[in-house]
Amino acid sequence: MNHTIAIDLGGTIVKIGLLKEGQLIDRKEVVAQSASGLKSQLPELEQEIDQMLLANQLHNKDVLGIGFSFAGLVDSVANRILSTNQKYDDGPDTDLVGWAREKWNWPLFAMNDARMALLGEWQHGAGQGCTELVAITLGTGIGSAVLIGGELLIGKHFQAGNLGGHFVVNHHGKVCTCGNVGCVEAEASTWRLPSLLKEHPAFDQSAIKNEEVLDFRALFRHAGNNDRVAKEVLDHCLSAWAAGIITMIHAFDPEIVILSGGIMKSSAIILPALQEKVNQLAWTPLGKVKLVEAKFPDSAALYGADYLVRSSMDNQ
């Protein structure tokens, strides 16, 4: 029993991994059906997992269990979803533990996706050797997780350290999907970017208006071409991200901050700009806090899921 199954349930893509002794040996991706609900996606996940076992000549008895990463608040003691944010709305009513037990007779261990990714980077990636970490995901939404003294920060209601994307950085800002006003996510996330651009008074005079998709790839390209609107919106986003990061640094005192997510594909621009703002504005008298890019931005949660399964089984 030296294999684990890892599932990273994102809003657009579901990643499924097979790991052997901490190494990712097989991986598949399927399109997420987040609007249709979690229960309707489970049969497809079952099929993919069964095919993965068959392709690797494995049986149920060869697998320790499933690590399940979810983009929402998760009770990591009872291994159930507590709350979602406009995706997989039936998650809290889905018995994942019962599903895994009935289908394969495996235990299932669930955790928030940002925490799962932090575990993966801590064990195998950019956070190796550290005991105090903050991890932030910049993407469709903005997630966060915190490690203090080598232990995940969880909290009584399982949300401690998880809501860095919903720290207020503009109290005159827009309403977020969470209901708060002026969150980092409401100021500078992928879902917010199109309206952020269109609200700029000079948008109609900008070349970016001709883009079919108003995403960060387009933003960085037009900013690189000295488009005024793109440059000003990018600076706004960098300032919002920096404010959120600085608040996390002030709150949790990390050794390093690990950044990942789809937006970090432009890390060559983002990292130096954010590091400069953090160095200038964060109150850290004992030294500057380094920002680093995730080593496994696309698979950290899979490695984290493997670690979660193994550590949970060892503690039983």
C-alpha positions, 0 to 999 in steps of 0.5 A: 500500500505505497500508492495514493490518489490525489484529487484537486477539484478546481473551478475549471479543471479537476486534476487527478494524480497517482503518487507512489512513495511521494512521487507523481507517476500518473496524472489526468485532467478533466473539465470541471462541472462546477456549475452542475454540482459535485455529485454529478461529477463524481461518476466521471472521477470514479471512471478516471480513477479506475482507468488510472488503476488499470493502466498502472496494474494496481488494485484497490488494496494497493492504495492507501487512500484519497487526498481531496483538495477543494476550492472552499472552506473544508472541515479537515477533521470530519473531511467534509466541505463546509462552504463554497463560493459560487461553485459546487454548491452541493459540496456541503451536502456531498458525503465524500468519505462515504463515496470513497469508502463505498466505491474503493474501501479507501479512507478520504482526507479532505482539505482546502486547496490553498492549504493542500498546495502549501503542504505540497510546496513545504514538503517538495517545493519552494518551502522545504526547510521552512517552518513559517510559511504563507502561500498565496494563489493568484488566479480566478480567485485568490486563496491563502494558507499559513504554516506556523511552527511547522503546523498548518493554521486551521482555526476553530471554524477551519478558516484561519489563514485561508481568507487572505484573498478577502482581506479588505484593501479598498473600503470604497471598493466593489462588492466581492462574491463573498459579500464583503467590500473591497477584498483583494479578490474584488480588486485584482482577480481574474474574474474581476479584471474584465470589469476593472478594465471596462470601468477605466475612463479611457478603455474605449481608446485603448487597444486592449478593448479589441481583445476577445478575452480580457485576461491577465495574459492580454493585460501584461502584453498591452502593458508591455506595449505601453498601453496607458489603460493596461499599465494603470490597471496592472499597477492597480492590481500589483498594489492590491496584491502587495497590500494583501501580501503585506497584511499576511506578513504583518499577521503571520510573520512568515520566513517566505511567501510562496506565490502561485496560480495562473496569474504567476505565469507572468512571474518575471514581471510580478515578482520583482514589482511585488518584492519592491513594494513589500520591501518598501512598505512592510514593517519587518525590522528583523529583515525583508521577507522574500517572495518566491514562486511556487516550484510546482504551481500546477501540481503542488496540491497533488503532492500535498494530498499525498502528504496529507493521506500519509501523515493522517494514516500515520496518526491513526 
